[in-house]
Amino acid sequence: MADEKDDYPAHVATYTSFNKLVTFTVLWIILLLVSMALGLIAHLSLLALVLGVGGSVALLIGFAVLS
């Protein structure tokens, strides 16, 4: 029984970090799809490039700072 109490903080930390990873991945995929739609469908390639690169950097910085 003592092992279960010792493992709980490790499980919570793993669960939290996995949730952050999944959230980052979903947001990044949505960002890429929006950038691709702007570039291919709307023919706004410069805006798509700026949004894709800037959004990726913002996501990386945001998740690095918030974790």
C-alpha positions in Angstrom: 0.0 0.0 0.0 2.9 2.4 0.7 4.0 2.1 -3.0 0.7 3.4 -4.3 1.0 6.6 -2.3 4.6 7.1 -3.5 3.7 6.6 -7.1 0.8 9.1 -7.1 2.8 12.3 -7.6 4.8 10.7 -10.4 1.5 9.6 -12.1 0.0 13.1 -11.8 3.2 14.7 -13.3 3.1 12.2 -16.2 -0.6 12.8 -16.8 -0.1 16.6 -16.7 2.8 16.6 -19.1 1.0 14.2 -21.5 -2.0 16.5 -21.5 0.3 19.5 -22.4 1.9 17.5 -25.2 -1.5 16.5 -26.7 -2.8 20.1 -26.4 0.4 21.4 -28.1 0.1 18.9 -30.9 -3.6 19.6 -31.6 -3.0 23.4 -31.6 0.0 23.0 -33.9 -1.9 20.8 -36.4 -4.8 23.3 -36.4 -2.3 26.1 -37.1 -0.7 24.2 -40.0 -4.1 23.4 -41.5 -5.1 27.1 -41.3 -1.8 28.2 -42.8 -2.2 25.7 -45.6 -5.7 26.8 -46.3 -4.6 30.5 -46.5 -1.8 29.6 -48.8 -3.6 27.2 -51.1 -7.2 28.2 -51.2 -7.1 31.9 -50.4 -3.9 32.6 -52.3 -2.4 34.6 -49.4 0.9 32.9 -49.3 2.8 35.6 -47.5 0.2 35.8 -44.7 0.2 32.0 -44.5 4.0 31.9 -44.2 4.0 34.6 -41.5 1.2 33.0 -39.6 2.7 29.5 -39.8 6.2 30.5 -38.7 5.1 33.1 -36.2 2.4 30.8 -34.8 4.8 27.9 -34.4 7.3 30.1 -32.6 4.6 31.5 -30.4 3.3 28.0 -29.5 6.8 26.8 -28.7 7.5 29.8 -26.5 4.1 29.7 -24.9 4.4 26.1 -23.9 8.0 26.5 -22.8 7.1 29.4 -20.5 3.8 27.9 -19.2 5.4 24.5 -18.3 
